[in-house]
Amino acid sequence: MRSPRDLVVAVALLQLSVLLLLLSGEPAAAAGKSKVAAIIVFGDSTVDTGNNNYLSTLVRSDFAPYGRDLQLAGAGVSGSGGGNGRPTGRFSNGRLAVDFISEAFGLPPLVPAYLDPAVNMSSLGAGACFASAGAGYDNATSDLFSVLPLWKELDYFKEYAARLRSFRGDDDAAAAAAAATLSEALYIVSMGTNDFLENYYAVARGHAAEYSTAAAYGDYLLGVAEAFVRELHALGARKVDLNGLPPMGCLPLERATGGACTEEYNAVAERFNAGLQDMIARLNGELGGGARIVYGDVYRPVAAGGNVKAGCCGVTGVFEMGYMCGAGARSPLTCTDASKFAFWDAIHPTERLHRAIADAKMNTTLHLAAMASPLVRLLLLLLLLVAAASRGAASAAKAARVTAVIVFGDSTVDTGNNNQIGTPLRSDFPPYGRDMPGGARATGRFGNGRLAPDFMSESLGLPPLVPAYLDPAYGIADFARGVCFASAGTGLDNATAGVLSVIPLWKEVEYYREYQRRLRAHAGAAAARDVVRGALHVVSIGTNDFLENYYMLATGRFARYSVGEYEDYLVAAARAFLAAIHRLGARRVTFAGLSPMGCLPLERTAGALLGGGGGGCVEEYNRVAREYNGKVEAMVRSLRAELPRLKVAFIPVYDNMLDLITHPEKYGLENVEEGCCATGRFEMGFMCNDESPLTCDDASKYLFWDAFHPTEKVNRIMAQHTLDVCYQQGVL
């Protein structure tokens, strides 16, 4: 049932939509009068109008029965425009959504394929398709089928722009006309399904092999999509329709095994689409020059498409596509009326569903993207803000159920407990905390600003700083909404804490017990129980066990255990800890895996000095981190089955940190090998101090603050990643 706030948002959206239509002076159905000079298409088989006909690839559809229902009265369009019941290379029985959209804007009813030799610049001036069936955002996806990768589609577009300028003439007026066509064109981008279904879940090549979760891989793809849109904008594009993913778990091919939709695939699509919408809202605020980017919702029209269990083509309709569907030209079991089907083959929609997708977009977002009035653009921005607020309200509704953030672990999450104990491992002095909100303040956090639990707390509607339990400036009233028991330098192995005289994990649990006693005395038994059970417990620990204990030969663990045996020892300790806090009432827990610890600046430096390397990552440490993470993730799955009331999520920190290291440009980072503080190669704690003239001015360009710990910017990214995993896995 919708909340009153949902209804308010819906009414606001409706009122704004009506106002937009009134100001535009035309109904959505008449959007063909809006100013769109051409339709420019990028993507995969959902929008490829025939480019694969001219490639050496098996992913083709230039044969019957494809195109059998493509009928245009009086159509005299050549080449991939085709028509009159013949195959054009479109993966459907007729036209695609991009064709219907082109026609709705008063442009030709078929968008020509750029590689079609029968098409000249006279036809391409009103539209051009660069899409290639089988392509993906990940170049490795395109390589699987020997089709056009996205970068090549973009290269062809640059070639097209040059040809368009030459075609229009060589004077300034002609150049201006060509530029106007490019800026007034509608750019449609539709891809991503192949990246998941044909790459990540099938063979995992290229970047897909680098990520242990589909969510992390999806974030990588979103980064590629954003970079692509930014480059289009730099090349003159101003109106962009960026399509989301369909319910890909409901494609007939994915239903073939069990008959039902594969919900995991649908959940991945929904998460990707939410990220795409957030990215679009952000880009509309950041890109200038009248940029108008809209989200193309494919998910809902496909989900409502009717007969979705099988395609029309072939004997079964659940696996035939491409050449296997070609055999359907001779199969008596290929349906006679494709209009009764949502899918033509095992993956691709029928012409009827393509029309429905186009109509849905024309009646919602595309006519808005086409409008040129500044006032209408302002109202469009307001509409996007209301939509974002709607999503924010949904997130807030979830967040309201979280009563507190309770933290265990090491320096990655210690918000100041080590300030109060006799240890050399401290950071309660500048330049630590120099970028804290409200002004420079060294709080004992190992960073230039806030840590991941702080950002998580704020996102969940709780205070923006999680207080340290040992900080005398805070009391139980503060701790009722968030508390940190973590201690820099500690580990799962109690012996690790002894190396630098910090708080061992067993003592953190004792403080948790004490905290609950104080909470009961403060708020009463029932309220205290509700706080603990409604809290999100955040755990980040383990790196010190390897780097400050096992490999430093500090406690004798190296002599007693092989590294694999020590991993098992730590996993057992982690399991015992999770069981213990569950007995004490914890019900929602995040447990972070290890990062690629061989890529920490300190380990790069040590590796270069001791091993004679060039300062690269220490692969031995990274291998151990991956092995350990695999074991912890398996343990977490086992514990979830054993303790059904415990909602615990393993957080794949390794994948996200590796993406930051290998693709820094996606995040605006310039240095991922050294810390900002001092030389950034070995300094941390007291060696990272205010006396160093080498400390950087802008920490936001760095992955690491000191030689061991991330910057505030990276902590914010990791916090969002953690919350995303929590929502995805039902912890929140």
C-alpha positions in Angstrom: 0.0 0.0 0.0 1.4 3.4 -0.9 2.2 5.9 1.9 0.7 9.4 2.0 4.1 10.7 1.0 4.1 8.5 -2.1 0.7 9.9 -3.1 2.0 13.5 -2.6 4.9 12.8 -4.8 2.7 11.1 -7.4 0.3 14.1 -7.5 3.3 16.5 -7.8 4.6 14.5 -10.7 1.2 14.5 -12.4 0.7 18.2 -12.0 4.2 19.0 -13.3 3.6 16.7 -16.3 0.3 18.4 -17.2 2.0 21.8 -16.8 4.8 20.7 -19.1 2.4 19.6 -21.7 0.4 22.8 -21.5 3.5 24.9 -21.9 4.7 22.8 -24.8 1.5 23.6 -26.6 1.1 20.0 -27.8 0.1 16.6 -26.4 2.6 13.9 -26.2 1.2 12.1 -29.2 2.0 15.2 -31.3 5.6 15.2 -30.2 6.6 14.8 -33.9 6.3 18.6 -34.0 9.1 18.9 -31.4 12.5 19.9 -32.7 14.5 16.7 -33.4 16.7 16.9 -36.4 17.8 13.3 -36.5 17.8 10.0 -34.6 21.3 8.7 -33.7 21.5 5.2 -32.3 24.2 3.3 -30.3 23.9 -0.1 -28.6 23.2 -3.7 -29.2 20.6 -6.0 -30.9 17.7 -4.1 -29.4 18.5 -1.2 -31.7 20.8 -2.6 -34.4 19.0 -1.9 -37.7 21.4 -3.9 -39.8 25.1 -3.1 -39.1 26.0 -6.7 -38.3 25.0 -7.7 -41.9 28.4 -6.2 -42.9 30.5 -7.8 -40.2 32.1 -11.2 -40.0 30.0 -12.4 -37.1 27.5 -15.2 -36.4 25.2 -12.7 -34.6 23.1 -11.9 -37.6 19.4 -11.8 -38.7 19.5 -10.9 -42.4 17.5 -14.0 -43.3 13.9 -15.2 -43.0 11.7 -15.3 -41.0 13.3 -12.1 -39.5 11.5 -9.1 -41.0 8.5 -11.0 -42.3 6.1 -8.4 -40.9 8.0 -5.3 -41.9 5.5 -3.6 -44.1 5.6 0.1 -45.0 2.9 1.5 -47.4 4.7 3.0 -50.3 8.0 2.6 -48.7 10.8 3.3 -51.1 13.6 3.2 -48.6 16.7 1.4 -49.7 19.3 -0.7 -48.0 18.8 -1.5 -44.3 15.7 0.6 -44.5 14.2 -2.3 -46.6 10.7 -3.2 -45.8 7.9 -5.1 -47.5 8.4 -8.3 -45.5 12.0 -8.9 -46.0 14.9 -9.3 -43.5 16.9 -6.2 -42.9 19.2 -7.3 -40.1 16.8 -6.2 -37.4 16.4 -8.8 -34.7 12.6 -8.9 -34.9 9.7 -9.7 -37.1 9.4 -6.0 -38.1 10.4 -2.5 -37.0 12.3 -1.7 -33.8 11.5 0.9 -31.2 14.0 3.4 -32.7 12.1 3.2 -36.0 8.8 4.1 -34.4 10.4 6.9 -32.4 11.9 8.3 -35.6 8.5 8.3 -37.3 6.9 9.9 -34.3 9.2 12.9 -34.6 8.3 13.3 -38.3 11.5 11.7 -39.5 11.8 8.6 -41.8 10.1 5.5 -40.5 13.2 3.4 -40.6 16.6 4.4 -39.1 19.4 3.3 -41.6 22.4 1.3 -40.5 25.6 3.3 -40.9 27.5 0.4 -42.5 24.9 -0.3 -45.1 26.6 0.6 -48.5 23.2 1.3 -50.0 22.7 4.2 -47.7 24.1 7.6 -48.6 24.5 10.9 -46.6 21.1 12.2 -47.9 19.4 9.4 -45.9 21.9 9.5 -43.0 21.3 13.2 -42.5 18.0 12.4 -40.7 19.2 9.4 -38.8 22.0 6.9 -38.4 22.4 3.7 -36.4 25.8 2.6 -35.2 24.5 -0.2 -32.9 25.8 -3.7 -33.2 24.0 -6.8 -32.0 26.0 -8.6 -29.3 27.8 -5.4 -28.2 28.1 -4.2 -24.6 29.5 -1.5 -22.4 32.5 -3.8 -21.7 34.7 -4.1 -24.8 35.3 -7.8 -23.9 31.6 -8.5 -24.4 31.7 -7.3 -28.0 34.9 -9.4 -28.6 32.9 -12.6 -27.7 30.9 -12.3 -30.9 33.4 -10.3 -33.1 31.0 -7.3 -33.3 31.5 -3.6 -32.9 32.7 -2.5 -29.5 31.3 0.7 -28.1 34.5 2.6 -28.8 34.2 1.7 -32.5 30.6 2.7 -32.6 31.8 6.1 -31.3 34.5 6.2 -33.9 32.0 5.7 -36.6 29.9 8.5 -35.2 32.9 10.8 -35.3 33.4 9.8 -39.0 29.7 10.4 -39.6 30.0 13.9 -38.1 32.9 14.7 -40.4 31.0 13.4 -43.4 27.9 15.4 -42.4 29.9 18.6 -42.3 31.5 17.9 -45.7 28.0 17.0 -47.1 26.5 20.3 -46.0 29.2 22.3 -47.6 32.5 24.0 -46.8 31.4 27.5 -45.7 30.6 28.7 -42.2 26.9 28.5 -42.7 27.1 24.8 -43.7 29.3 24.0 -40.8 26.8 25.7 -38.5 24.0 23.7 -40.1 25.8 20.4 -39.5 26.5 21.4 -35.8 22.8 22.3 -35.4 21.8 18.8 -36.7 24.1 17.2 -34.2 22.9 19.3 -31.3 19.2 18.9 -32.2 19.4 15.2 -32.8 18.0 12.7 -30.4 20.7 10.2 -29.3 19.4 6.8 -28.2 21.7 4.4 -26.3 20.5 0.9 -25.5 22.9 -1.8 -24.2 24.0 -3.7 -21.1 22.1 -6.9 -21.2 24.8 -8.8 -23.1 27.4 -7.7 -20.5 25.6 -9.6 -17.8 24.0 -12.6 -19.7 26.6 -13.3 -22.4 29.7 -12.2 -20.4 29.5 -12.0 -16.6 27.1 -15.0 -16.1 28.5 -17.0 -19.0 32.2 -16.8 -19.6 33.4 -13.8 -17.5 35.9 -12.3 -19.9 37.7 -9.0 -19.6 36.4 -6.8 -16.7 33.7 -9.2 -15.9 36.4 -11.6 -14.6 37.6 -8.9 -12.2 34.5 -8.7 -10.1 33.1 -11.2 -7.7 29.6 -9.8 -7.6 27.2 -8.7 -10.4 26.6 -5.5 -8.4 30.3 -4.5 -8.5 30.4 -5.3 -12.2 27.3 -3.3 -12.8 28.9 -0.3 -11.1 31.8 -0.6 -13.5 29.4 -0.6 -16.4 27.7 2.5 -15.1 31.0 4.2 -15.1 31.5 3.3 -18.7 28.0 4.5 -19.5 28.7 7.8 -17.8 32.0 8.3 -19.6 30.3 7.5 -22.9 27.6 10.1 -22.3 30.1 12.7 -21.3 32.1 12.1 -24.5 28.9 12.4 -26.6 28.2 15.7 -24.9 31.7 16.9 -25.7 31.0 16.0 -29.4 27.9 18.1 -29.5 25.1 15.8 -28.3 22.5 17.5 -26.2 19.4 15.2 -26.2 20.1 11.7 -25.0 17.8 8.8 -24.2 19.8 6.4 -22.1 17.9 3.1 -21.8 17.8 0.9 -18.8 17.8 -2.9 -18.8 14.7 -5.1 -19.3 13.7 -7.7 -16.8 16.4 -9.9 -18.3 15.6 -12.9 -16.0 12.2 -13.1 -17.8 13.6 -13.5 -21.3 12.5 -16.8 -22.8 16.1 -18.0 -23.1 16.6 -17.4 -19.3 13.3 -19.2 -18.5 14.3 -22.2 -20.6 15.5 -24.3 -17.6 12.9 -23.8 -15.0 10.1 -21.9 -16.7 10.0 -19.1 -14.2 11.9 -15.8 -14.3 15.4 -15.8 -12.9 14.9 -13.3 -10.1 18.6 -12.8 -9.5 18.9 -11.4 -13.0 15.9 -9.2 -12.5 17.3 -7.9 -9.3 20.6 -7.1 -11.0 18.7 -5.2 -13.7 16.7 -3.2 -11.2 19.8 -2.2 -9.3 21.6 -1.2 -12.5 18.5 0.8 -13.6 18.4 2.7 -10.3 22.0 3.5 -10.6 21.5 4.7 -14.1 18.7 7.0 -13.0 20.8 8.5 -10.3 23.6 9.0 -12.7 21.3 10.8 -15.2 20.0 13.1 -12.5 23.6 14.0 -11.6 24.7 14.5 -15.2 21.7 16.8 -15.9 23.0 19.0 -13.1 26.6 18.9 -14.1 26.6 19.1 -17.9 26.0 22.5 -19.4 25.1 23.7 -22.9 21.4 22.7 -22.6 22.0 19.0 -22.1 18.8 17.0 -21.6 19.3 13.4 -20.7 16.4 11.1 -20.0 16.0 7.6 -18.7 14.5 5.2 -21.2 12.4 2.8 -19.2 12.4 -0.6 -20.9 11.8 -2.7 -17.8 8.1 -1.9 -17.3 6.9 -2.1 -20.9 8.6 -5.5 -21.3 7.3 -6.8 -18.0 3.8 -5.8 -19.1 4.2 -7.2 -22.6 1.9 -10.2 -22.5 3.0 -13.6 -23.6 6.6 -13.6 -22.4 7.2 -17.3 -21.7 8.3 -18.1 -25.3 9.2 -16.5 -28.6 7.1 -16.8 -31.8 10.0 -18.1 -33.8 11.1 -21.8 -34.1 10.0 -25.1 -32.6 10.1 -24.1 -28.9 10.6 -20.3 -28.8 12.8 -20.7 -25.7 16.2 -21.0 -27.2 16.0 -20.2 -30.9 17.6 -16.9 -32.1 19.8 -16.0 -35.0 20.5 -18.9 -37.3 18.5 -21.2 -35.1 15.5 -18.9 -35.7 16.3 -19.0 -39.4 15.4 -22.6 -39.4 12.0 -21.4 -38.2 11.3 -20.1 -41.7 10.7 -23.7 -42.6 9.2 -24.7 -39.2 5.5 -25.2 -39.1 5.6 -24.4 -35.4 6.7 -20.7 -35.9 3.6 -18.7 -34.9 1.5 -17.2 -37.5 0.5 -14.1 -35.5 3.5 -12.5 -33.8 1.2 -9.7 -32.4 0.1 -12.1 -29.8 3.6 -12.6 -28.5 5.9 -10.3 -26.5 9.1 -11.9 -27.9 9.9 -12.8 -31.5 12.8 -15.1 -30.7 14.2 -16.3 -27.4 15.7 -12.8 -26.6 14.2 -10.1 -28.8 10.8 -8.4 -28.7 8.2 -8.5 -31.4 7.4 -5.5 -33.5 4.3 -5.1 -31.3 6.4 -4.8 -28.1 8.9 -2.5 -29.8 5.9 -0.2 -30.7 4.7 -0.4 -27.0 8.2 0.5 -25.8 8.4 3.5 -28.2 4.9 4.7 -27.3 5.6 4.5 -23.5 8.8 6.6 -24.0 7.1 9.1 -26.3 4.3 9.6 -23.8 6.7 10.2 -20.9 10.3 11.3 -21.4 11.2 11.7 -25.1 8.9 14.6 -25.9 10.4 16.3 -22.8 13.9 15.8 -24.1 13.0 17.3 -27.4 11.6 20.5 -26.1 13.7 23.6 -26.7 11.9 26.2 -24.4 14.2 27.3 -21.5 11.1 27.4 -19.2 10.2 23.8 -20.1 13.8 22.7 -19.5 13.5 24.3 -16.0 10.4 22.4 -15.3 12.0 19.2 -16.6 14.8 19.8 -14.1 12.1 20.2 -11.4 10.5 17.0 -12.5 13.8 15.2 -12.2 14.3 16.6 -8.7 10.8 15.5 -7.6 11.6 12.0 -9.0 14.9 12.0 -7.2 13.0 13.0 -4.0 10.6 10.2 -4.6 13.5 7.7 -4.6 15.0 9.5 -1.6 11.7 9.1 0.2 11.7 5.4 -0.5 15.3 5.1 0.8 14.4 7.2 3.8 11.5 4.8 4.5 13.9 2.0 4.6 16.5 4.0 6.5 13.9 4.9 9.2 13.9 1.3 10.3 17.5 1.5 11.4 17.8 2.6 15.0 21.6 3.0 15.3 25.0 2.2 13.7 27.2 0.0 15.9 30.8 -0.5 14.8 33.5 -3.1 15.4 36.9 -3.4 13.9 40.2 -1.7 13.2 41.6 1.6 12.0 39.3 1.6 8.9 36.4 2.3 11.2 37.9 3.5 14.6 36.3 6.9 15.2 38.6 7.7 18.2 38.9 5.0 20.8 42.6 4.8 20.5 42.8 8.4 21.8 41.9 7.0 25.2 44.3 4.1 25.5 48.1 3.7 26.0 49.2 2.9 22.4 51.5 4.6 19.9 48.9 3.9 17.2 47.0 7.2 17.2 45.9 10.0 14.9 44.5 12.7 17.2 46.8 15.3 15.8 47.0 17.3 12.5 46.9 16.9 9.6 44.5 14.1 10.4 41.0 15.4 10.3 41.9 18.5 8.3 38.9 18.2 6.0 36.3 17.3 8.7 32.9 19.1 8.3 32.9 22.3 10.3 36.7 22.8 10.1 39.9 20.9 10.7 39.6 18.7 13.8 41.7 15.6 14.6 39.3 13.2 16.1 41.3 10.0 16.1 40.0 8.9 12.7 42.7 7.7 10.4 41.9 9.9 7.5 41.5 13.5 6.4 37.8 13.5 7.3 35.0 11.1 7.9 35.0 7.3 7.8 32.6 5.0 6.0 30.4 4.4 9.1 29.9 8.1 9.5 28.6 8.4 5.9 26.4 5.3 6.4 24.9 6.8 9.6 24.1 10.0 7.9 22.5 8.2 4.9 20.4 6.2 7.3 19.0 9.4 8.9 21.2 9.2 11.9 23.9 11.6 13.2 26.7 12.3 10.7 29.4 11.2 13.1 29.5 7.9 15.0 31.0 8.5 18.4 33.8 6.5 19.9 32.6 4.5 23.0 35.6 5.5 25.1 35.3 9.2 24.3 34.3 10.9 27.5 32.6 13.8 25.6 29.7 11.4 24.7 27.1 9.7 26.9 24.6 6.9 26.6 22.0 9.2 25.0 24.5 9.7 22.1 25.4 6.1 21.9 21.7 5.1 21.6 21.9 6.3 18.0 25.3 5.1 17.2 28.5 3.8 18.8 31.9 2.7 17.8 33.9 0.0 19.6 36.7 -0.3 17.0 40.3 0.1 17.7 43.1 0.9 15.2 45.6 -1.9 15.0 43.4 -4.7 16.2 42.5 -8.0 14.4 40.4 -11.1 14.6 43.4 -12.8 16.2 43.6 -11.5 19.8 47.4 -11.7 19.5 47.3 -9.0 16.8 46.0 -6.4 19.2 49.0 -7.1 21.5 51.5 -6.0 18.8 50.6 -2.4 19.3 48.8 -2.6 22.7 45.3 -1.8 21.3 41.8 -3.2 22.2 41.4 -6.9 21.2 38.2 -8.0 19.6 37.0 -9.9 22.7 37.3 -6.6 24.6 35.2 -4.8 21.9 32.5 -7.4 22.6 32.8 -6.8 26.3 32.3 -3.1 25.7 29.2 -4.1 23.6 27.8 -6.0 26.6 28.5 -3.0 28.9 26.9 -0.7 26.4 23.7 -2.8 26.5 23.6 -2.7 30.3 23.9 1.1 30.2 21.3 1.3 27.4 18.8 -0.7 29.5 19.4 1.5 32.5 18.9 4.6 30.3 15.9 3.6 28.2 14.4 0.5 29.7 14.8 -3.1 28.7 12.3 -3.1 25.8 13.6 0.1 24.2 17.2 -1.1 24.6 16.3 -4.4 22.9 14.6 -2.5 20.0 17.7 -0.3 19.5 20.1 -3.3 19.4 17.9 -5.4 17.1 17.1 -2.5 14.8 20.7 -1.3 14.6 23.1 -1.9 11.6 26.2 -3.5 13.0 29.3 -2.7 10.8 32.4 -4.9 11.0 35.7 -4.1 9.3 38.7 -6.1 10.4 41.4 -8.6 9.3 44.1 -6.7 7.4 46.3 -6.2 10.5 46.2 -10.0 11.2 48.2 -10.5 8.0 50.3 -7.4 7.6 51.1 -6.5 11.2 51.1 -10.0 12.7 51.6 -13.0 10.4 54.0 -11.5 7.8 55.8 -9.3 10.4 56.7 -12.5 12.4 55.4 -10.6 15.5 53.6 -13.4 17.4 54.9 -16.7 16.1 51.8 -17.3 14.0 54.0 -17.6 10.9 55.9 -20.5 12.4 52.7 -22.2 13.7 50.5 -21.9 10.6 50.8 -22.0 6.9 49.1 -19.0 5.4 46.1 -21.1 4.3 45.8 -22.5 7.8 46.0 -19.0 9.3 43.2 -17.9 7.0 41.0 -20.8 8.3 41.9 -19.7 11.9 40.8 -16.2 11.2 37.6 -17.3 9.5 36.7 -19.4 12.5 37.3 -16.4 14.8 35.1 -14.3 12.6 32.3 -16.9 12.7 32.6 -17.1 16.5 32.4 -13.3 16.8 29.3 -13.1 14.6 27.6 -15.8 16.6 28.5 -14.0 19.8 27.0 -10.6 18.8 24.0 -12.5 17.4 23.4 -14.0 20.8 23.6 -10.5 22.3 20.8 -9.3 20.0 22.5 -8.2 16.7 20.3 -9.0 13.7 21.7 -6.8 10.9 25.4 -7.1 10.2 27.8 -6.1 7.4 31.1 -7.9 7.4 33.8 -6.4 5.1 36.2 -8.5 3.2 39.9 -7.5 2.8 41.0 -5.0 0.2 43.8 -5.7 -2.2 46.2 -5.1 0.7 49.3 -5.7 -1.5 48.4 -2.4 -3.2 48.6 -0.3 0.0 51.3 2.4 -0.5 53.3 1.0 2.5 53.3 -2.5 1.0 54.3 -1.2 -2.5 57.2 0.6 -0.8 58.3 -2.4 1.2 58.0 -4.6 -1.8 60.2 -2.3 -3.9 62.9 -2.1 -1.1 62.9 -5.7 -0.1 62.1 -7.4 -3.4 63.7 -5.1 -5.8 60.5 -4.4 -7.6 59.3 -1.3 -9.2 56.7 -0.3 -6.6 53.9 -2.3 -7.9 51.3 -4.2 -5.9 52.5 -7.2 -3.9 50.6 -10.0 -5.6 51.2 -12.5 -2.7 49.3 -10.3 -0.3 46.5 -9.8 -2.9 46.2 -13.5 -3.5 45.9 -14.1 0.2 43.2 -11.5 0.4 41.2 -13.1 -2.4 41.5 -16.6 -0.8 40.5 -15.3 2.6 37.6 -13.4 1.2 36.3 -16.5 -0.6 36.4 -18.4 2.7 34.7 -15.6 4.6 31.9 -15.2 2.0 31.2 -19.0 2.2 31.2 -18.8 6.0 28.7 -15.9 5.9 26.4 -17.9 3.6 26.6 -20.8 6.0 25.8 -18.7 9.0 22.8 -17.1 7.3 21.4 -20.6 6.8 22.2 -21.6 10.4 20.8 -18.5 12.0 17.8 -17.4 10.0 17.1 -14.3 12.2 20.6 -13.0 11.4 20.7 -10.8 8.3 24.4 -10.6 7.5 26.0 -9.3 4.3 29.5 -9.9 3.1 30.9 -6.7 1.6 33.3 -7.3 -1.3 35.7 -4.5 -0.6 38.3 -6.0 -2.8 36.4 -5.5 -6.0 35.5 -1.9 -5.3 39.0 -1.0 -4.2 40.5 -2.7 -7.2 38.2 -0.8 -9.5 39.4 2.5 -7.9 43.0 1.4 -8.4 42.7 0.3 -12.0 40.2 2.9 -13.2 40.9 6.0 -11.2 39.6 8.3 -13.9 36.1 7.1 -13.3 36.3 8.5 -9.8 38.3 11.7 -10.4 41.4 10.3 -8.8 44.9 11.1 -10.0 47.1 9.2 -7.6 46.4 5.7 -6.4 49.9 4.5 -5.5 50.9 7.0 -2.8 49.1 8.7 0.1 48.4 12.4 0.3 50.3 12.8 3.7 54.1 13.5 3.5 55.7 11.4 0.8 52.7 9.0 1.0 55.0 6.0 0.7 55.5 4.8 4.3 54.1 7.5 6.7 51.2 6.9 9.0 50.4 7.7 12.6 53.0 10.0 14.1 55.1 10.0 10.9 52.1 11.7 9.2 52.3 15.0 10.9 51.9 18.7 10.3 55.6 19.3 9.8 55.9 17.7 6.4 56.0 20.2 3.5 55.1 17.4 1.0 51.6 16.8 2.1 49.2 17.3 -0.8 46.8 20.2 -1.0 43.8 18.3 -2.5 43.2 14.9 -0.9 40.2 14.3 -3.1 42.6 13.5 -6.0 44.1 10.6 -3.9 42.9 7.2 -3.1 45.0 7.0 0.1 45.4 9.6 2.8 48.5 8.1 4.4 50.4 5.0 3.5 47.7 2.7 4.8 44.3 4.4 5.0 41.8 5.8 2.4 40.8 9.4 2.0 37.4 10.7 3.0 36.4 10.7 -0.7 37.0 6.9 -0.9 35.3 6.3 2.5 32.2 7.9 1.1 32.3 5.7 -2.0 32.8 2.5 0.2 29.9 3.6 2.4 27.5 3.8 -0.5 28.7 0.5 -1.8 28.1 -1.1 1.6 24.6 0.3 1.8 23.9 -0.9 -1.8 24.9 -4.4 -0.9 22.7 -4.2 2.3 19.6 -3.2 0.3 20.3 -5.8 -2.4 20.7 -8.6 0.1 17.8 -7.7 2.4 19.8 -6.5 5.4 18.1 -3.2 5.2 
